[in-house]
Amino acid sequence: MITCTVHYTIDPDKLAEFEVYAKVWIHLVTKLGGTHHGYFMPHEGANDRASCHFSFASLAAYEDYRTRMNADPECQRAYAFARETKCIRRYDRTFERPLLTGASPQELGL
Protein backbone atom coordinates (compact mmCIF):
# COMPACT_ATOMS: atom_id res chain seq x y z
CA MET A 1 0.00 0.00 0.00
CA ILE A 2 1.12 3.53 -0.76
CA THR A 3 -0.36 6.61 0.91
CA CYS A 4 -0.23 10.06 -0.60
CA THR A 5 -0.21 12.93 1.86
CA VAL A 6 -0.98 16.36 0.46
CA HIS A 7 -0.15 19.47 2.49
CA TYR A 8 -2.00 22.60 1.44
CA THR A 9 -1.51 26.28 2.10
CA ILE A 10 -4.99 27.69 1.68
CA ASP A 11 -6.57 31.12 1.68
CA PRO A 12 -8.20 31.32 5.14
CA ASP A 13 -10.85 33.64 3.74
CA LYS A 14 -11.85 30.89 1.30
CA LEU A 15 -12.16 27.99 3.72
CA ALA A 16 -15.73 27.27 2.59
CA GLU A 17 -14.56 26.98 -1.03
CA PHE A 18 -11.68 24.71 -0.02
CA GLU A 19 -14.11 22.50 1.88
CA VAL A 20 -16.21 22.11 -1.29
CA TYR A 21 -13.03 21.14 -3.17
CA ALA A 22 -12.10 18.65 -0.43
CA LYS A 23 -15.51 16.97 -0.42
CA VAL A 24 -15.36 16.54 -4.19
CA TRP A 25 -11.90 14.91 -4.01
CA ILE A 26 -12.98 12.47 -1.30
CA HIS A 27 -15.67 11.34 -3.75
CA LEU A 28 -13.33 11.31 -6.76
CA VAL A 29 -10.49 9.35 -5.17
CA THR A 30 -12.99 6.72 -4.03
CA LYS A 31 -14.64 6.66 -7.47
CA LEU A 32 -11.25 6.08 -9.11
CA GLY A 33 -10.28 3.16 -6.86
CA GLY A 34 -8.47 4.71 -3.92
CA THR A 35 -9.21 4.87 -0.22
CA HIS A 36 -9.53 8.43 1.04
CA HIS A 37 -8.68 8.97 4.71
CA GLY A 38 -10.15 12.46 4.82
CA TYR A 39 -9.09 16.07 4.87
CA PHE A 40 -7.79 17.70 8.00
CA MET A 41 -8.97 21.28 8.13
CA PRO A 42 -7.68 24.23 10.17
CA HIS A 43 -9.12 24.37 13.65
CA GLU A 44 -6.63 25.75 16.18
CA GLY A 45 -3.26 27.19 15.34
CA ALA A 46 -2.40 28.10 11.76
CA ASN A 47 -5.52 29.01 9.81
CA ASP A 48 -3.96 28.54 6.37
CA ARG A 49 -2.92 24.87 6.53
CA ALA A 50 -4.83 21.75 5.63
CA SER A 51 -3.86 18.23 4.62
CA CYS A 52 -5.32 15.01 3.32
CA HIS A 53 -4.31 11.38 3.04
CA PHE A 54 -5.40 8.78 0.51
CA SER A 55 -4.10 5.33 -0.36
CA PHE A 56 -3.80 2.95 -3.27
CA ALA A 57 -2.76 -0.69 -3.28
CA SER A 58 0.54 0.15 -4.99
CA LEU A 59 2.46 2.90 -6.72
CA ALA A 60 1.34 1.38 -10.05
CA ALA A 61 -2.31 1.68 -8.92
CA TYR A 62 -1.67 5.33 -7.99
CA GLU A 63 -0.09 5.99 -11.40
CA ASP A 64 -3.15 4.43 -13.07
CA TYR A 65 -5.36 6.72 -10.96
CA ARG A 66 -3.33 9.74 -12.13
CA THR A 67 -3.81 8.75 -15.77
CA ARG A 68 -7.55 8.25 -15.35
CA MET A 69 -7.84 11.41 -13.22
CA ASN A 70 -6.33 13.52 -16.00
CA ALA A 71 -8.99 12.28 -18.41
CA ASP A 72 -11.94 12.51 -16.00
CA PRO A 73 -14.29 15.49 -16.54
CA GLU A 74 -15.30 15.64 -12.85
CA CYS A 75 -11.65 15.83 -11.80
CA GLN A 76 -11.02 18.60 -14.28
CA ARG A 77 -14.04 20.51 -12.94
CA ALA A 78 -12.65 20.19 -9.41
CA TYR A 79 -9.27 21.58 -10.52
CA ALA A 80 -11.03 24.43 -12.37
CA PHE A 81 -13.04 25.26 -9.24
CA ALA A 82 -9.83 25.57 -7.18
CA ARG A 83 -8.22 27.78 -9.85
CA GLU A 84 -11.29 30.01 -10.17
CA THR A 85 -11.81 30.45 -6.42
CA LYS A 86 -8.07 30.65 -5.62
CA CYS A 87 -8.75 28.76 -2.40
CA ILE A 88 -5.40 26.94 -2.66
CA ARG A 89 -2.20 28.98 -2.55
CA ARG A 90 0.18 26.02 -2.84
CA TYR A 91 0.43 22.31 -2.13
CA ASP A 92 2.99 19.53 -1.99
CA ARG A 93 2.70 15.75 -2.10
CA THR A 94 4.58 13.14 -0.13
CA PHE A 95 4.32 9.38 -0.53
CA GLU A 96 4.48 7.23 2.55
CA ARG A 97 3.83 3.63 3.45
CA PRO A 98 1.61 3.11 6.45
CA LEU A 99 2.70 1.08 9.46
CA LEU A 100 -0.58 -0.30 10.78
CA THR A 101 0.34 -3.04 13.23
CA GLY A 102 1.99 -2.75 16.59
CA ALA A 103 3.97 -5.26 18.64
CA SER A 104 4.94 -5.57 22.27
CA PRO A 105 8.49 -4.77 23.38
CA GLN A 106 9.00 -8.49 24.02
CA GLU A 107 7.92 -9.43 20.47
CA LEU A 108 10.43 -6.91 19.15
CA GLY A 109 13.26 -8.16 21.33
CA LEU A 110 13.46 -5.04 23.49
C-alpha positions in Angstrom: 0.0 0.0 0.0 1.1 3.5 -0.8 -0.4 6.6 0.9 -0.2 10.1 -0.6 -0.2 12.9 1.9 -1.0 16.4 0.5 -0.2 19.5 2.5 -2.0 22.6 1.4 -1.5 26.3 2.1 -5.0 27.7 1.7 -6.6 31.1 1.7 -8.2 31.3 5.1 -10.9 33.6 3.7 -11.9 30.9 1.3 -12.2 28.0 3.7 -15.7 27.3 2.6 -14.6 27.0 -1.0 -11.7 24.7 0.0 -14.1 22.5 1.9 -16.2 22.1 -1.3 -13.0 21.1 -3.2 -12.1 18.7 -0.4 -15.5 17.0 -0.4 -15.4 16.5 -4.2 -11.9 14.9 -4.0 -13.0 12.5 -1.3 -15.7 11.3 -3.7 -13.3 11.3 -6.8 -10.5 9.3 -5.2 -13.0 6.7 -4.0 -14.6 6.7 -7.5 -11.2 6.1 -9.1 -10.3 3.2 -6.9 -8.5 4.7 -3.9 -9.2 4.9 -0.2 -9.5 8.4 1.0 -8.7 9.0 4.7 -10.2 12.5 4.8 -9.1 16.1 4.9 -7.8 17.7 8.0 -9.0 21.3 8.1 -7.7 24.2 10.2 -9.1 24.4 13.7 -6.6 25.8 16.2 -3.3 27.2 15.3 -2.4 28.1 11.8 -5.5 29.0 9.8 -4.0 28.5 6.4 -2.9 24.9 6.5 -4.8 21.7 5.6 -3.9 18.2 4.6 -5.3 15.0 3.3 -4.3 11.4 3.0 -5.4 8.8 0.5 -4.1 5.3 -0.4 -3.8 2.9 -3.3 -2.8 -0.7 -3.3 0.5 0.1 -5.0 2.5 2.9 -6.7 1.3 1.4 -10.0 -2.3 1.7 -8.9 -1.7 5.3 -8.0 -0.1 6.0 -11.4 -3.2 4.4 -13.1 -5.4 6.7 -11.0 -3.3 9.7 -12.1 -3.8 8.7 -15.8 -7.6 8.3 -15.3 -7.8 11.4 -13.2 -6.3 13.5 -16.0 -9.0 12.3 -18.4 -11.9 12.5 -16.0 -14.3 15.5 -16.5 -15.3 15.6 -12.9 -11.6 15.8 -11.8 -11.0 18.6 -14.3 -14.0 20.5 -12.9 -12.6 20.2 -9.4 -9.3 21.6 -10.5 -11.0 24.4 -12.4 -13.0 25.3 -9.2 -9.8 25.6 -7.2 -8.2 27.8 -9.8 -11.3 30.0 -10.2 -11.8 30.4 -6.4 -8.1 30.6 -5.6 -8.7 28.8 -2.4 -5.4 26.9 -2.7 -2.2 29.0 -2.5 0.2 26.0 -2.8 0.4 22.3 -2.1 3.0 19.5 -2.0 2.7 15.8 -2.1 4.6 13.1 -0.1 4.3 9.4 -0.5 4.5 7.2 2.5 3.8 3.6 3.4 1.6 3.1 6.5 2.7 1.1 9.5 -0.6 -0.3 10.8 0.3 -3.0 13.2 2.0 -2.8 16.6 4.0 -5.3 18.6 4.9 -5.6 22.3 8.5 -4.8 23.4 9.0 -8.5 24.0 7.9 -9.4 20.5 10.4 -6.9 19.2 13.3 -8.2 21.3 13.5 -5.0 23.5 
